[in-house]
Amino acid sequence: MSTSNTGLTLDMRASSGASGGATGLRDHAAISATSQVKWKNVPTRTIDVGGVPFAYRELGADSGVPVIFLHHLMAVLDDWDPRVIDGIAARHRVIAFDNRGVGASGGSVPHTIEAMGRDAIAFIRALGYQKVDLLGFSLGGGVAQMVALQAPELVRRIVLAGTGPRGGGGIDEINRIAVMAYLKAALTLSDPRNFLFFPRTPEGKRAAKDYFSRLKERTENRDKPISMQARGAQLKAIKNAGLSAPDDLSVIVQPVFVANGDRDLMVKSSHSADMVRRLPNARLTIYPDAGHGGVFQHHKAFVSEVLDFLADSSDQPRFKLK
């Protein structure tokens, strides 16, 4: 395996690393330097995963167990909110990546979230980690569930934002909702996430404006845009997941923090609540006057809750729906 940063190829021979940490001999100087930078200027790196280059960025202090970010439908690295990334990176190593076929990563996007989960597992193992925390937003939350189901030994804690369980009623409607939002965006010459992520209230509109302003903070070495193949494959994967039989979430025994907005058009908060009921060790936060992007609208509260959750040594949920 090899990893590169601005053309530099680095050896990834395995060592006996500490439990939960990376087992490969990483470029420690380059990684340590990321603790001094922010999301807007951290370099993009690539690693070979089974012959396919995967693009990723990492920053933050070496926390032993990194937090792997899994992004949303039609998103690339530059679509992560810098306040969320930098806030969590203040205490943890954060690694965000483009899964197969997304952004600057090679290959083609698969048509199922199961395959997306397998690709995420392969990426994590290529980096040499034995244990990780997961933070999945929207489609990324579905992929995070697949990682936990397919490789439970790899996962310590999970954050699921703006997402629901596979087989949840109405999840397959995301395609129709997304198309309507794109039509509205075309008519108003705006980003469809104005309509998908934020409620059309005064507070929601202010939050959307602030969010898009933050996304523009990175001005150099930006990621490649999402391709048409990736868009179509992701939409097909979501539709398939919505029509699939429900997963047995009782086997995900790791602590899980679930968050959503109370006005989510894409994944209703009732789906998040249903997921919490079916998970044996989960807690739930629903943000007020917030849509699908509630964790971005309420980024200060969300980051604080995530940091508390990741630092909590207890396996007992703080709030469990009955």
C-alpha positions in Angstrom: 0.0 0.0 0.0 1.1 3.6 -0.5 -0.1 7.0 0.5 0.8 10.2 -1.1 0.6 13.9 -0.4 1.5 16.4 -3.2 3.2 13.6 -5.1 5.2 12.1 -2.3 5.0 8.3 -2.0 5.3 6.8 1.4 6.0 3.3 2.6 3.1 1.6 4.5 4.9 -1.5 5.9 2.9 -2.8 8.9 4.2 -2.6 12.5 2.8 -3.8 15.8 1.1 -0.5 16.6 -0.9 0.2 19.7 -4.4 -1.3 20.1 -7.0 1.0 18.4 -4.4 3.0 16.6 -2.8 2.8 13.2 -0.6 -0.2 12.7 1.2 1.1 9.7 4.4 3.2 9.7 2.7 6.5 8.7 4.2 9.8 7.7 4.2 11.0 11.3 5.8 14.4 10.5 3.1 15.2 7.9 0.3 13.9 10.1 1.6 15.8 13.2 1.6 19.0 11.1 -2.1 18.6 10.4 -2.8 19.5 14.1 -1.6 23.0 13.3 -3.9 23.6 10.3 -7.6 23.9 9.8 -10.0 22.2 7.4 -9.7 25.1 5.0 -6.0 24.4 4.3 -5.3 20.9 5.3 -3.7 19.0 2.4 -5.5 16.3 0.4 -3.8 13.0 0.5 -4.4 9.7 -1.4 -3.9 6.1 -0.5 -4.1 3.0 -2.6 -6.9 0.7 -1.6 -6.9 -2.5 -3.6 -5.5 -0.7 -6.7 -7.9 2.3 -6.4 -6.7 5.7 -5.2 -8.9 7.1 -2.3 -8.7 10.8 -1.6 -8.8 11.9 2.1 -7.8 14.7 4.5 -6.8 14.3 8.1 -6.1 16.7 10.9 -6.3 17.1 14.6 -4.4 15.7 17.6 -3.5 12.0 17.7 -6.3 10.7 19.8 -5.5 7.0 19.3 -8.9 6.2 17.9 -9.7 8.5 14.9 -13.1 9.7 13.9 -13.9 8.7 10.3 -16.3 11.1 8.5 -18.7 9.6 5.9 -20.4 12.3 3.8 -23.8 12.8 2.3 -25.5 12.3 -1.0 -23.7 14.0 -3.9 -21.1 15.4 -1.5 -17.3 15.6 -1.8 -14.7 16.6 0.8 -15.4 20.3 0.4 -19.0 19.9 1.5 -18.1 19.2 5.1 -18.9 22.1 7.4 -15.5 23.5 8.6 -16.9 24.3 12.0 -17.9 20.7 12.6 -14.6 19.3 11.3 -12.4 21.8 13.2 -14.5 21.5 16.3 -14.1 17.8 16.6 -10.5 17.9 15.4 -9.7 20.1 18.4 -9.7 16.9 20.5 -9.6 14.0 18.0 -7.8 12.9 14.9 -10.4 13.5 12.1 -10.2 11.6 8.8 -12.7 12.5 6.0 -12.5 10.7 2.7 -14.1 10.4 -0.7 -15.4 6.9 -1.0 -15.0 4.9 -4.2 -15.9 7.0 -7.3 -16.6 10.2 -5.3 -14.7 13.4 -5.9 -11.0 12.8 -6.4 -11.2 9.1 -5.6 -10.9 6.6 -8.4 -13.3 3.9 -9.5 -17.0 4.0 -9.8 -19.6 4.4 -7.1 -21.4 1.1 -6.4 -25.2 0.9 -6.5 -25.7 -0.4 -2.9 -24.8 0.9 0.5 -23.5 -2.6 1.4 -20.8 -2.2 -1.2 -20.1 1.4 0.0 -19.7 0.0 3.5 -17.2 -2.6 2.2 -15.2 0.2 0.5 -15.2 2.2 3.7 -13.9 -0.8 5.7 -11.2 -1.3 3.1 -10.1 2.3 3.3 -9.9 2.2 7.1 -7.9 -1.0 7.0 -5.6 0.4 4.3 -4.7 3.3 6.7 -3.8 0.6 9.3 -6.4 1.3 11.9 -7.8 -1.5 14.2 -10.4 0.6 15.9 -12.2 3.8 14.8 -15.2 6.0 15.7 -17.6 6.8 12.8 -19.5 10.0 12.0 -21.9 9.5 9.2 -24.3 12.2 7.8 -27.3 11.3 5.7 -26.1 8.7 3.1 -23.0 8.4 5.2 -25.0 7.4 8.2 -26.4 4.5 6.2 -22.8 3.5 5.2 -21.7 3.8 8.8 -24.4 1.3 9.8 -23.1 -1.1 7.1 -19.6 -0.7 8.5 -20.8 -1.5 12.0 -22.8 -4.5 10.7 -20.0 -5.9 8.5 -17.0 -5.2 10.7 -18.2 -4.7 14.2 -14.7 -5.3 15.7 -13.5 -2.2 13.9 -16.0 0.2 15.5 -15.8 1.8 18.9 -18.5 4.5 18.8 -20.9 5.8 16.2 -22.5 9.2 15.4 -25.4 9.1 13.0 -26.7 12.5 11.8 -29.7 13.1 9.5 -30.1 9.5 8.7 -32.4 6.5 9.3 -32.5 2.7 9.2 -32.5 0.7 6.1 -36.0 -0.3 5.1 -37.5 2.7 6.8 -40.7 3.8 5.2 -40.3 6.8 2.9 -36.6 6.7 2.7 -36.9 5.8 -1.0 -38.8 9.1 -1.5 -35.5 11.0 -1.2 -35.1 10.7 -5.0 -38.3 12.6 -5.6 -37.6 15.2 -2.9 -34.1 15.7 -4.3 -35.4 16.3 -7.8 -37.9 18.8 -6.6 -35.2 20.7 -4.7 -33.0 20.8 -7.8 -35.8 22.2 -9.8 -36.4 24.9 -7.2 -32.7 25.6 -7.2 -32.6 26.0 -10.9 -35.5 28.4 -10.9 -33.9 30.5 -8.1 -30.3 30.2 -9.3 -29.3 28.8 -5.9 -27.9 25.7 -4.2 -30.5 22.9 -3.7 -29.3 22.4 -0.2 -31.1 25.7 0.6 -34.3 23.7 0.3 -33.1 20.2 1.4 -31.0 21.1 4.5 -32.7 24.1 6.0 -36.3 25.1 6.7 -37.5 28.2 4.8 -37.9 30.1 8.0 -36.0 33.3 8.9 -33.7 31.3 11.1 -33.3 28.6 8.6 -32.4 31.0 5.8 -29.8 32.7 8.0 -28.3 29.3 8.9 -28.2 28.4 5.2 -26.4 31.6 4.3 -23.8 31.1 7.1 -23.3 27.4 6.1 -22.6 28.2 2.4 -20.3 31.0 3.5 -18.3 28.5 5.6 -18.1 26.1 2.7 -16.3 28.8 0.6 -13.5 29.2 3.2 -11.3 26.7 1.4 -10.1 28.5 -1.7 -7.2 26.3 -2.9 -6.7 22.6 -3.7 -10.4 22.0 -3.7 -11.9 18.6 -4.4 -13.2 17.4 -7.8 -17.0 17.9 -8.2 -19.3 14.9 -7.9 -19.7 13.1 -11.3 -23.0 12.2 -13.0 -22.2 8.5 -12.5 -21.7 9.0 -8.8 -25.0 11.0 -8.5 -27.0 8.3 -10.2 -25.4 5.4 -8.3 -26.0 7.0 -5.0 -29.6 7.8 -5.7 -30.1 4.1 -6.8 -28.4 2.9 -3.6 -30.7 5.1 -1.4 -33.8 3.8 -3.3 -32.6 0.2 -2.9 -32.0 0.8 0.8 -35.4 2.3 1.3 -37.1 -0.7 -0.3 -34.9 -3.3 1.5 -35.8 -5.5 4.5 -34.9 -3.8 7.8 -31.6 -4.6 9.3 -31.4 -6.2 12.8 -29.9 -3.2 14.5 -29.9 -5.0 17.9 -26.6 -6.5 16.9 -25.0 -3.0 16.9 -24.0 -2.9 20.5 -21.6 0.0 20.3 -22.7 3.3 21.8 -24.5 5.4 19.2 -25.4 9.1 19.2 -28.3 10.0 16.8 -29.0 13.5 15.8 -31.5 15.2 13.4 -33.6 18.3 12.8 -37.3 18.4 13.7 -38.1 19.5 10.1 -36.0 17.1 8.1 -37.6 16.7 4.6 -35.2 13.9 3.5 -35.1 11.7 6.5 -38.0 12.4 9.0 -37.0 12.7 12.6 -39.4 9.8 13.3 -37.0 7.5 11.4 -34.2 8.7 13.7 -36.4 8.0 16.7 -37.2 4.5 15.3 -33.5 3.8 14.9 -32.8 4.7 18.5 -35.6 2.4 19.7 -34.0 -0.5 17.8 -30.4 0.1 18.8 -29.6 -1.3 22.2 -27.3 1.5 23.3 -28.3 4.8 21.6 -29.1 8.4 22.5 -31.1 10.9 20.5 -31.0 14.7 20.0 -33.6 16.5 17.8 -32.6 20.1 17.0 -35.5 22.6 16.9 -36.5 24.6 13.8 -33.9 22.6 11.8 -34.0 20.5 8.7 -31.8 17.8 7.2 -28.7 19.9 7.9 -29.7 20.5 11.5 -26.2 19.5 12.7 -24.8 22.3 10.6 -27.4 24.8 11.6 -26.8 23.9 15.3 -23.1 23.2 14.8 -22.0 24.5 18.2 -24.4 22.3 20.1 -23.7 19.4 17.9 -19.9 19.5 18.2 -20.2 19.9 22.0 -22.5 16.8 22.2 -20.2 14.8 19.9 -17.2 15.6 22.0 -19.0 14.6 25.2 -20.2 11.5 23.6 -16.8 10.4 22.3 -15.2 11.2 25.7 -17.8 9.3 27.7 -16.4 6.1 29.1 -19.9 4.8 30.0 -21.8 2.4 27.8 -25.1 3.6 29.1 -27.3 5.8 27.0 -28.2 9.2 28.4 -31.6 9.3 26.8 -33.4 6.2 25.4 -36.8 6.3 23.8 -39.3 3.9 25.1 
